[in-house]
């Protein structure tokens, strides 16, 4: 099953931008998923189980920043396909 996930990451610290950029760059290193970012959130597209496994690991890595908040919206469809038509 293909999934689209919209992710917002809120590291609750004064210097919040570096952890966000690090999270996005780590996601982009995974070649089996597609990653798109904008000023509000990051979208990840790919096979559901693979995407969830990658997100589990990368979110856990990001939790080294105390009080990290992630908000995810998950749909069982490839929304990137629809946004390009």
Buried (B, 14 or more C-beta within 10 A) or exposed (E): EBBBBBBEBBBEEEEEEEBBEBBBEBBBEBEEBBBBBEEEBBBBBBEBEEBBEBBEEBBEEBEEBEEBEBEBEBEEEBBBEEEEE
